[in-house]
Amino acid sequence: MYRYTHDDKVYDAEKLSGEGRATFRLLATVQQKIDEHQSDLTIAQAAAVALHSKMQEYLDDSAIVVDNE
């Protein structure tokens, strides 16, 4: 059974009209994509942190830019 909760009421999505079932499926697909993108974002953020840390190993004083005022 696929359930949809709204205003503290639980609905059996399979008992909705054809359009209701189709809308529920789209909503489920969209939510799945959001969850996947959230995971991808978390992975990308962790990679950025790791790369910033790794970058520190390559910094050299000879590469410091001094702006002439």
PyMOL commands that set and color helices and strands:
alter all, ss='L'
color gray80, all
select helices_A, chain A and resi 13-15+18-58+61-63
alter helices_A, ss='H'
color red, helices_A
select strands_A, chain A and resi 3-6+9-12
alter strands_A, ss='S'
color yellow, strands_A
deselect
rebuild
show_as cartoon
